[in-house]
Amino acid sequence: MRIGIFGTGAMATALGPHWTNAGHELRVAGRGTGTWAEVAAFADAVLLAIPADAVFDVLPKAGPLHGKVLVDCTNQPGPTGTEPPPGTPVATRIAAAAPGAHVVKAFNLAHVDVWREPPATLTVPLCGDDPAALDVVRTLVRDVGCTPVLGGGLDRAHLLEATAAFAIGLWFAGEDARAILVSADG
């Protein structure tokens, strides 16, 4: 698969090597790399590994995205850095800003360091509406060494965004957010 990554930061360097090792072709757009339009034209799927607010500046520069899978791993902090901002969820706003693209929310619930060497037991929820796009992202999740699970349509992506905001708030408060999701058998 041809994968584009918008951004050169931590999420790009954490996820990209897994996909290269799985045999995918990668191109990156960001500081000192390819342009947004070049990477978008190349890619079947694009990881949006830039701050949520920057996505809306970048998408118009990317050119036509019709038929592309856009993997939204963004989280947008609220005023204190822990609450989600009011209004429309980021994933829904991305879908509106990129008509014809297939947005799938994924990879937003774990800290970037987890993606460098994720535990084999990590499950990654996905929210999206297009079955083929969901299959693409399932492949990307498996190639990172994790298990994909369908969390519902894109209309449920706000739940992933809210869950991330809640968990990040716990982490910033010094709490172990993982402890709230322990199963009955351990």
N, C-alpha and C positions, 0 to 999 in steps of 0.2 A: 504494500500500500504506500502511497505517497502522502506523507504527513507534513503539514506546515505548522510551524509554531510562531505565533505572534508574541514576541517578547523574548528577552535573552536572560531573564532573571532566574530565580531559584526554581520555580516550577518547570521551566524549560530545561534546566540542567538536571533536574531530578527525574523527570519522565522521559526526556529524549533518549538517553542512553539505553533504556530498556527497549524502546521501539527500534533503535538501530540494531541492537543485539538480536532482536527477533527478525531482522531482515528487511525492515521497512526503510524506505528512502526518506530522509529528512531534509527540510530547508527551514531556515529561521529568518524571521524579519525582526529587526530591532536596531539598536545602536551598533553601527559598524558592520551590519550584515545586509541581506537582501531587502528589497523594498516590500511593502505590504502587498502591492499588486503582483509582483513577481512570485512571491510565496503563495498567494491565493490562487494564481493561475496554475501553478505547479501541483497544488495539493488536492487530494480527494477529501481529506479531513484536515481541519485547522484547530489546534488547541489555542484558546484565547488565554494566554498566560501573561496578561497585563492587568494593571489595576482596573476595576470595574468601570470607573469613570472614563478611563482612557479608551476603552473599547469603542465608545461612541464617537471619538475623534478619529479612530483608526479605520472603522468599517467603511466609511465613504472613500477612504484612500485605497482600499483593497480592491476596488473594482467590482465587477459582477461576481456575486457569490451564489447565484442560483444553482441549486443541486448540491452544493457543498455541505458537508457535515461540519458544524461549528460546535466544538466541545467547550462548554462554558464551565471553567473551574474557578470562576471568580467568587469572591466574597467582598461585600462592600460594608466597611465598618460604619456604624452610626456616629453620632457626635462624641460619644465617650469611648468609641472603639469597641464596644461590646454589643450594642443594640442594632438590629437591622434598621435601615432608614425607612421612613414611611413611604407609602406609594407602591407603585408597580414593581414587582420583582425584577431583578436584573435579567434573568433568563428570558422573561417575557419581553422586556425592552429590547434585548438583543434580537429576538425573533422579529419584532416589529421594524427594527432598523436594517435588517438583512432579509427582505422579502425573497422567498424562494429558497433560502437556505434552510437546513434542517438542524435546529439547535437541540443539543442534548446536554443537560446539566450532569456533571460527573466530576470526581476528583476534588471536591471542595470541602470534604469533611475532615480530612487528616492534615496535620501540619506538614509542610514541605519536606522536613527531614524523614518523615515516615515513607515518603515516595522513593527515597534513595535506595532503601532496602526494606520494602514492606514485608510484614509477616505473612506467611502463607495463608493464615486464617483470616486475613482482611477481606471484608466484603465491601463492595463499592456500589452504592445505590445510583441508579440512572433514572432521569426523568426526561422523556421526549415523546414525540408523537409519531415519528416516521419509523416504521419497522426496519427498513434497510439501514437507516442512520443508527438506530439502536444496535443493530448487529455489528456495525463498524465499531462502535464504542465498546461493545462487549469484547470484541477482539483486542482492542487497545488495553482494556482492563486486564484481560487474561495475559497479555504480553508483558504486563508489569508484574505478574505473578499473583494476581488477586482474583476474586470471584465477583462477577457482576450480578446485580439483582435489580429487577425492574421496580422502580418506586412509583410508577404511574406516568401519566402524560405530563407534558410541559406545564400544564396548569397546576401541577403539584410541586414544581421546582421551588416555589416559595417556601415549602416545608423544609427542603434541604438547606435553603439559605437561612431560614430561621433557626434550624438545628445547629448550623455552623456558628451563627451569632451567639446562641446560647452556650455551646461548648467552648467557644473562644473566650467568652466572659468568665466561665468557670476556670479555664487555664490561667487567665490573667489574674484571677483572684487566688491563684495558688492551689486550686483544687484539681483532683484527678477526674477529668470529665469521662474517662473510660469506665469508671466505676459505676456510673449510672446505667450502663447497658450490660451488666453481667447477667448471664443466663442462670436459670435455676440449678443447672448441674455444674456450675463453676465458672 
